[in-house]
Amino acid sequence: MERFYTHVCKGWDCAIDVEGEMLADAKAAYQSAAQGARALVADEIAIGHNDVDLELVITNECGIAVALLPVTARTTGLP
């Protein structure tokens, strides 16, 4: 059975590994990665970063990326 891992990267720096958990199907991997990205975006905004660019990376058990999903959050100009 194929397994999937989720990672959330900040720019090119994949040292930020929010989830890193093994999931049995791609749908669960997408949901897990999205949840991790939302938490990281909230943390970045809370410390004062107005523009956040992340990338969700979903890999298979061999470490090969099967999906790259960009995540962008902008609070610039909000009251």
NUVEXGU-180943 format. One record per atom (N, C-alpha, C): residue number from 1; residue in one letter; z, y, x; atom name. Coordinates in Angstrom, 3 decimals, always signed. Layout:
BEGIN
i:NUM; aa:A; c3:Z; c2:Y; c1:X; at:CA
...
//
This chain:
BEGIN
i:1; aa:M; c3:+0.000; c2:-1.185; c1:+0.846; at:N
i:1; aa:M; c3:+0.000; c2:+0.000; c1:+0.000; at:CA
i:1; aa:M; c3:+0.000; c2:+1.246; c1:+0.891; at:C
i:2; aa:E; c3:-0.910; c2:+2.152; c1:+0.601; at:N
i:2; aa:E; c3:-0.983; c2:+3.383; c1:+1.385; at:CA
i:2; aa:E; c3:+0.192; c2:+4.291; c1:+1.057; at:C
i:3; aa:R; c3:+0.727; c2:+4.916; c1:+2.085; at:N
i:3; aa:R; c3:+1.835; c2:+5.856; c1:+1.912; at:CA
i:3; aa:R; c3:+1.377; c2:+7.229; c1:+2.375; at:C
i:4; aa:F; c3:+1.993; c2:+8.270; c1:+1.805; at:N
i:4; aa:F; c3:+1.627; c2:+9.636; c1:+2.144; at:CA
i:4; aa:F; c3:+2.857; c2:+10.398; c1:+2.608; at:C
i:5; aa:Y; c3:+2.662; c2:+11.301; c1:+3.551; at:N
i:5; aa:Y; c3:+3.728; c2:+12.161; c1:+4.040; at:CA
i:5; aa:Y; c3:+3.351; c2:+13.607; c1:+3.755; at:C
i:6; aa:T; c3:+4.353; c2:+14.437; c1:+3.508; at:N
i:6; aa:T; c3:+4.078; c2:+15.849; c1:+3.258; at:CA
i:6; aa:T; c3:+4.691; c2:+16.698; c1:+4.355; at:C
i:7; aa:H; c3:+4.004; c2:+17.758; c1:+4.691; at:N
i:7; aa:H; c3:+4.471; c2:+18.709; c1:+5.699; at:CA
i:7; aa:H; c3:+4.105; c2:+20.106; c1:+5.217; at:C
i:8; aa:V; c3:+4.939; c2:+21.066; c1:+5.509; at:N
i:8; aa:V; c3:+4.612; c2:+22.453; c1:+5.218; at:CA
i:8; aa:V; c3:+4.591; c2:+23.189; c1:+6.541; at:C
i:9; aa:C; c3:+3.476; c2:+23.828; c1:+6.844; at:N
i:9; aa:C; c3:+3.306; c2:+24.524; c1:+8.111; at:CA
i:9; aa:C; c3:+3.200; c2:+26.019; c1:+7.869; at:C
i:10; aa:K; c3:+3.660; c2:+26.768; c1:+8.846; at:N
i:10; aa:K; c3:+3.576; c2:+28.227; c1:+8.803; at:CA
i:10; aa:K; c3:+2.506; c2:+28.634; c1:+9.805; at:C
i:11; aa:G; c3:+1.373; c2:+29.073; c1:+9.302; at:N
i:11; aa:G; c3:+0.268; c2:+29.392; c1:+10.202; at:CA
i:11; aa:G; c3:-0.188; c2:+28.129; c1:+10.923; at:C
i:12; aa:W; c3:-0.308; c2:+28.212; c1:+12.235; at:N
i:12; aa:W; c3:-0.720; c2:+27.051; c1:+13.018; at:CA
i:12; aa:W; c3:+0.478; c2:+26.258; c1:+13.507; at:C
i:13; aa:D; c3:+1.680; c2:+26.724; c1:+13.219; at:N
i:13; aa:D; c3:+2.888; c2:+26.097; c1:+13.746; at:CA
i:13; aa:D; c3:+3.390; c2:+25.034; c1:+12.780; at:C
i:14; aa:C; c3:+3.118; c2:+23.797; c1:+13.085; at:N
i:14; aa:C; c3:+3.539; c2:+22.715; c1:+12.201; at:CA
i:14; aa:C; c3:+4.941; c2:+22.221; c1:+12.530; at:C
i:15; aa:A; c3:+5.690; c2:+23.008; c1:+13.272; at:N
i:15; aa:A; c3:+7.062; c2:+22.620; c1:+13.582; at:CA
i:15; aa:A; c3:+7.944; c2:+22.706; c1:+12.346; at:C
i:16; aa:I; c3:+7.534; c2:+23.507; c1:+11.366; at:N
i:16; aa:I; c3:+8.307; c2:+23.598; c1:+10.129; at:CA
i:16; aa:I; c3:+7.901; c2:+22.419; c1:+9.255; at:C
i:17; aa:D; c3:+8.771; c2:+21.462; c1:+9.146; at:N
i:17; aa:D; c3:+8.501; c2:+20.260; c1:+8.366; at:CA
i:17; aa:D; c3:+9.520; c2:+20.215; c1:+7.250; at:C
i:18; aa:V; c3:+9.151; c2:+20.743; c1:+6.096; at:N
i:18; aa:V; c3:+10.112; c2:+20.897; c1:+5.015; at:CA
i:18; aa:V; c3:+10.422; c2:+19.567; c1:+4.348; at:C
i:19; aa:E; c3:+9.407; c2:+18.789; c1:+4.072; at:N
i:19; aa:E; c3:+9.627; c2:+17.538; c1:+3.357; at:CA
i:19; aa:E; c3:+9.640; c2:+16.351; c1:+4.320; at:C
i:20; aa:G; c3:+8.484; c2:+16.019; c1:+4.849; at:N
i:20; aa:G; c3:+8.392; c2:+14.911; c1:+5.782; at:CA
i:20; aa:G; c3:+8.771; c2:+13.565; c1:+5.182; at:C
i:21; aa:E; c3:+8.743; c2:+13.461; c1:+3.871; at:N
i:21; aa:E; c3:+9.145; c2:+12.203; c1:+3.264; at:CA
i:21; aa:E; c3:+7.944; c2:+11.327; c1:+2.953; at:C
i:22; aa:M; c3:+8.198; c2:+10.036; c1:+2.891; at:N
i:22; aa:M; c3:+7.138; c2:+9.088; c1:+2.621; at:CA
i:22; aa:M; c3:+7.038; c2:+8.874; c1:+1.114; at:C
i:23; aa:L; c3:+5.831; c2:+9.000; c1:+0.578; at:N
i:23; aa:L; c3:+5.625; c2:+8.875; c1:-0.864; at:CA
i:23; aa:L; c3:+4.537; c2:+7.844; c1:-1.144; at:C
i:24; aa:A; c3:+4.672; c2:+7.157; c1:-2.254; at:N
i:24; aa:A; c3:+3.791; c2:+6.027; c1:-2.537; at:CA
i:24; aa:A; c3:+2.441; c2:+6.413; c1:-3.124; at:C
i:25; aa:D; c3:+2.318; c2:+7.624; c1:-3.682; at:N
i:25; aa:D; c3:+1.014; c2:+7.984; c1:-4.231; at:CA
i:25; aa:D; c3:+0.707; c2:+9.455; c1:-3.967; at:C
i:26; aa:A; c3:-0.571; c2:+9.771; c1:-4.036; at:N
i:26; aa:A; c3:-1.026; c2:+11.115; c1:-3.687; at:CA
i:26; aa:A; c3:-0.467; c2:+12.165; c1:-4.640; at:C
i:27; aa:K; c3:-0.351; c2:+11.852; c1:-5.918; at:N
i:27; aa:K; c3:+0.167; c2:+12.826; c1:-6.881; at:CA
i:27; aa:K; c3:+1.602; c2:+13.214; c1:-6.536; at:C
i:28; aa:A; c3:+2.422; c2:+12.237; c1:-6.211; at:N
i:28; aa:A; c3:+3.806; c2:+12.522; c1:-5.822; at:CA
i:28; aa:A; c3:+3.842; c2:+13.335; c1:-4.534; at:C
i:29; aa:A; c3:+2.927; c2:+13.062; c1:-3.615; at:N
i:29; aa:A; c3:+2.871; c2:+13.821; c1:-2.361; at:CA
i:29; aa:A; c3:+2.519; c2:+15.278; c1:-2.626; at:C
i:30; aa:Y; c3:+1.547; c2:+15.527; c1:-3.501; at:N
i:30; aa:Y; c3:+1.180; c2:+16.904; c1:-3.847; at:CA
i:30; aa:Y; c3:+2.358; c2:+17.634; c1:-4.478; at:C
i:31; aa:Q; c3:+3.045; c2:+16.972; c1:-5.406; at:N
i:31; aa:Q; c3:+4.181; c2:+17.601; c1:-6.081; at:CA
i:31; aa:Q; c3:+5.308; c2:+17.902; c1:-5.100; at:C
i:32; aa:S; c3:+5.565; c2:+16.977; c1:-4.194; at:N
i:32; aa:S; c3:+6.618; c2:+17.168; c1:-3.206; at:CA
i:32; aa:S; c3:+6.279; c2:+18.313; c1:-2.257; at:C
i:33; aa:A; c3:+5.026; c2:+18.355; c1:-1.810; at:N
i:33; aa:A; c3:+4.603; c2:+19.425; c1:-0.912; at:CA
i:33; aa:A; c3:+4.686; c2:+20.775; c1:-1.607; at:C
i:34; aa:A; c3:+4.283; c2:+20.840; c1:-2.861; at:N
i:34; aa:A; c3:+4.345; c2:+22.099; c1:-3.607; at:CA
i:34; aa:A; c3:+5.784; c2:+22.564; c1:-3.778; at:C
i:35; aa:Q; c3:+6.680; c2:+21.641; c1:-4.046; at:N
i:35; aa:Q; c3:+8.094; c2:+21.993; c1:-4.192; at:CA
i:35; aa:Q; c3:+8.647; c2:+22.540; c1:-2.877; at:C
i:36; aa:G; c3:+8.304; c2:+21.897; c1:-1.772; at:N
i:36; aa:G; c3:+8.748; c2:+22.377; c1:-0.467; at:CA
i:36; aa:G; c3:+8.187; c2:+23.747; c1:-0.145; at:C
i:37; aa:A; c3:+6.924; c2:+23.972; c1:-0.498; at:N
i:37; aa:A; c3:+6.301; c2:+25.270; c1:-0.240; at:CA
i:37; aa:A; c3:+6.959; c2:+26.369; c1:-1.058; at:C
i:38; aa:R; c3:+7.272; c2:+26.085; c1:-2.314; at:N
i:38; aa:R; c3:+7.946; c2:+27.091; c1:-3.146; at:CA
i:38; aa:R; c3:+9.288; c2:+27.482; c1:-2.547; at:C
i:39; aa:A; c3:+10.029; c2:+26.511; c1:-2.067; at:N
i:39; aa:A; c3:+11.333; c2:+26.797; c1:-1.461; at:CA
i:39; aa:A; c3:+11.169; c2:+27.634; c1:-0.201; at:C
i:40; aa:L; c3:+10.182; c2:+27.301; c1:+0.622; at:N
i:40; aa:L; c3:+9.975; c2:+28.046; c1:+1.860; at:CA
i:40; aa:L; c3:+9.492; c2:+29.462; c1:+1.577; at:C
i:41; aa:V; c3:+8.613; c2:+29.640; c1:+0.595; at:N
i:41; aa:V; c3:+8.152; c2:+30.977; c1:+0.217; at:CA
i:41; aa:V; c3:+9.328; c2:+31.810; c1:-0.263; at:C
i:42; aa:A; c3:+10.188; c2:+31.237; c1:-1.093; at:N
i:42; aa:A; c3:+11.365; c2:+31.961; c1:-1.584; at:CA
i:42; aa:A; c3:+12.269; c2:+32.385; c1:-0.429; at:C
i:43; aa:D; c3:+12.461; c2:+31.496; c1:+0.542; at:N
i:43; aa:D; c3:+13.286; c2:+31.825; c1:+1.713; at:CA
i:43; aa:D; c3:+12.673; c2:+32.962; c1:+2.521; at:C
i:44; aa:E; c3:+11.365; c2:+32.909; c1:+2.729; at:N
i:44; aa:E; c3:+10.681; c2:+33.940; c1:+3.513; at:CA
i:44; aa:E; c3:+10.779; c2:+35.303; c1:+2.822; at:C
i:45; aa:I; c3:+10.584; c2:+35.330; c1:+1.503; at:N
i:45; aa:I; c3:+10.678; c2:+36.586; c1:+0.757; at:CA
i:45; aa:I; c3:+12.108; c2:+37.110; c1:+0.769; at:C
i:46; aa:A; c3:+13.076; c2:+36.206; c1:+0.674; at:N
i:46; aa:A; c3:+14.489; c2:+36.609; c1:+0.669; at:CA
i:46; aa:A; c3:+14.899; c2:+37.294; c1:+1.971; at:C
i:47; aa:I; c3:+14.270; c2:+36.921; c1:+3.088; at:N
i:47; aa:I; c3:+14.637; c2:+37.559; c1:+4.357; at:CA
i:47; aa:I; c3:+13.753; c2:+38.763; c1:+4.676; at:C
i:48; aa:G; c3:+12.907; c2:+39.156; c1:+3.704; at:N
i:48; aa:G; c3:+12.173; c2:+40.399; c1:+3.856; at:CA
i:48; aa:G; c3:+10.717; c2:+40.298; c1:+4.234; at:C
i:49; aa:H; c3:+10.167; c2:+39.102; c1:+4.319; at:N
i:49; aa:H; c3:+8.746; c2:+38.965; c1:+4.623; at:CA
i:49; aa:H; c3:+7.941; c2:+39.169; c1:+3.344; at:C
i:50; aa:N; c3:+7.042; c2:+40.144; c1:+3.356; at:N
i:50; aa:N; c3:+6.270; c2:+40.483; c1:+2.162; at:CA
i:50; aa:N; c3:+5.010; c2:+39.650; c1:+1.993; at:C
i:51; aa:D; c3:+4.462; c2:+39.194; c1:+3.091; at:N
i:51; aa:D; c3:+3.231; c2:+38.410; c1:+3.050; at:CA
i:51; aa:D; c3:+3.494; c2:+37.068; c1:+3.719; at:C
i:52; aa:V; c3:+3.334; c2:+36.004; c1:+2.967; at:N
i:52; aa:V; c3:+3.627; c2:+34.668; c1:+3.477; at:CA
i:52; aa:V; c3:+2.372; c2:+33.813; c1:+3.369; at:C
i:53; aa:D; c3:+1.980; c2:+33.223; c1:+4.478; at:N
i:53; aa:D; c3:+0.841; c2:+32.310; c1:+4.497; at:CA
i:53; aa:D; c3:+1.319; c2:+30.959; c1:+5.010; at:C
i:54; aa:L; c3:+1.173; c2:+29.949; c1:+4.191; at:N
i:54; aa:L; c3:+1.583; c2:+28.601; c1:+4.558; at:CA
i:54; aa:L; c3:+0.415; c2:+27.652; c1:+4.356; at:C
i:55; aa:E; c3:+0.564; c2:+26.463; c1:+4.883; at:N
i:55; aa:E; c3:-0.417; c2:+25.421; c1:+4.633; at:CA
i:55; aa:E; c3:+0.335; c2:+24.134; c1:+4.322; at:C
i:56; aa:L; c3:+0.006; c2:+23.522; c1:+3.209; at:N
i:56; aa:L; c3:+0.563; c2:+22.217; c1:+2.883; at:CA
i:56; aa:L; c3:-0.348; c2:+21.180; c1:+3.514; at:C
i:57; aa:V; c3:+0.238; c2:+20.256; c1:+4.231; at:N
i:57; aa:V; c3:-0.536; c2:+19.206; c1:+4.869; at:CA
i:57; aa:V; c3:-0.036; c2:+17.870; c1:+4.334; at:C
i:58; aa:I; c3:-0.933; c2:+17.102; c1:+3.779; at:N
i:58; aa:I; c3:-0.587; c2:+15.763; c1:+3.321; at:CA
i:58; aa:I; c3:-1.325; c2:+14.784; c1:+4.218; at:C
i:59; aa:T; c3:-0.563; c2:+13.906; c1:+4.853; at:N
i:59; aa:T; c3:-1.153; c2:+12.943; c1:+5.775; at:CA
i:59; aa:T; c3:-0.909; c2:+11.527; c1:+5.269; at:C
i:60; aa:N; c3:-1.757; c2:+10.616; c1:+5.725; at:N
i:60; aa:N; c3:-1.499; c2:+9.216; c1:+5.410; at:CA
i:60; aa:N; c3:-0.562; c2:+8.649; c1:+6.473; at:C
i:61; aa:E; c3:-0.259; c2:+7.373; c1:+6.375; at:N
i:61; aa:E; c3:+0.725; c2:+6.783; c1:+7.281; at:CA
i:61; aa:E; c3:+0.268; c2:+6.765; c1:+8.736; at:C
i:62; aa:C; c3:-1.030; c2:+6.944; c1:+8.980; at:N
i:62; aa:C; c3:-1.544; c2:+6.998; c1:+10.350; at:CA
i:62; aa:C; c3:-1.510; c2:+8.411; c1:+10.916; at:C
i:63; aa:G; c3:-1.033; c2:+9.372; c1:+10.124; at:N
i:63; aa:G; c3:-0.965; c2:+10.754; c1:+10.583; at:CA
i:63; aa:G; c3:-2.247; c2:+11.534; c1:+10.384; at:C
i:64; aa:I; c3:-3.204; c2:+10.956; c1:+9.691; at:N
i:64; aa:I; c3:-4.475; c2:+11.632; c1:+9.440; at:CA
i:64; aa:I; c3:-4.340; c2:+12.493; c1:+8.189; at:C
i:65; aa:A; c3:-4.705; c2:+13.757; c1:+8.313; at:N
i:65; aa:A; c3:-4.601; c2:+14.676; c1:+7.176; at:CA
i:65; aa:A; c3:-5.583; c2:+14.260; c1:+6.087; at:C
i:66; aa:V; c3:-5.069; c2:+14.086; c1:+4.880; at:N
i:66; aa:V; c3:-5.931; c2:+13.757; c1:+3.747; at:CA
i:66; aa:V; c3:-6.092; c2:+14.953; c1:+2.821; at:C
i:67; aa:A; c3:-5.249; c2:+15.974; c1:+2.992; at:N
i:67; aa:A; c3:-5.375; c2:+17.193; c1:+2.192; at:CA
i:67; aa:A; c3:-4.716; c2:+18.353; c1:+2.917; at:C
i:68; aa:L; c3:-5.381; c2:+19.498; c1:+2.911; at:N
i:68; aa:L; c3:-4.837; c2:+20.748; c1:+3.441; at:CA
i:68; aa:L; c3:-4.906; c2:+21.766; c1:+2.311; at:C
i:69; aa:L; c3:-3.764; c2:+22.283; c1:+1.909; at:N
i:69; aa:L; c3:-3.719; c2:+23.201; c1:+0.778; at:CA
i:69; aa:L; c3:-3.099; c2:+24.520; c1:+1.210; at:C
i:70; aa:P; c3:-3.875; c2:+25.613; c1:+1.240; at:N
i:70; aa:P; c3:-3.302; c2:+26.906; c1:+1.630; at:CA
i:70; aa:P; c3:-2.402; c2:+27.468; c1:+0.537; at:C
i:71; aa:V; c3:-1.328; c2:+28.109; c1:+0.952; at:N
i:71; aa:V; c3:-0.395; c2:+28.760; c1:+0.023; at:CA
i:71; aa:V; c3:-0.193; c2:+30.184; c1:+0.506; at:C
i:72; aa:T; c3:-0.444; c2:+31.151; c1:-0.356; at:N
i:72; aa:T; c3:-0.282; c2:+32.557; c1:+0.004; at:CA
i:72; aa:T; c3:+0.589; c2:+33.240; c1:-1.033; at:C
i:73; aa:A; c3:+1.539; c2:+34.015; c1:-0.556; at:N
i:73; aa:A; c3:+2.396; c2:+34.802; c1:-1.452; at:CA
i:73; aa:A; c3:+2.417; c2:+36.231; c1:-0.946; at:C
i:74; aa:R; c3:+2.177; c2:+37.180; c1:-1.837; at:N
i:74; aa:R; c3:+2.176; c2:+38.599; c1:-1.479; at:CA
i:74; aa:R; c3:+3.125; c2:+39.349; c1:-2.402; at:C
i:75; aa:T; c3:+4.070; c2:+40.057; c1:-1.812; at:N
i:75; aa:T; c3:+4.943; c2:+40.917; c1:-2.611; at:CA
i:75; aa:T; c3:+4.711; c2:+42.377; c1:-2.270; at:C
i:76; aa:T; c3:+3.779; c2:+42.646; c1:-1.376; at:N
i:76; aa:T; c3:+3.461; c2:+44.012; c1:-0.994; at:CA
i:76; aa:T; c3:+3.024; c2:+44.798; c1:-2.224; at:C
i:77; aa:G; c3:+3.633; c2:+45.960; c1:-2.419; at:N
i:77; aa:G; c3:+3.257; c2:+46.816; c1:-3.528; at:CA
i:77; aa:G; c3:+4.033; c2:+46.570; c1:-4.805; at:C
i:78; aa:L; c3:+4.864; c2:+45.532; c1:-4.826; at:N
i:78; aa:L; c3:+5.681; c2:+45.296; c1:-6.015; at:CA
i:78; aa:L; c3:+6.875; c2:+46.237; c1:-6.004; at:C
i:79; aa:P; c3:+7.333; c2:+46.668; c1:-7.177; at:N
i:79; aa:P; c3:+8.486; c2:+47.590; c1:-7.210; at:CA
i:79; aa:P; c3:+9.769; c2:+46.914; c1:-6.766; at:C
//
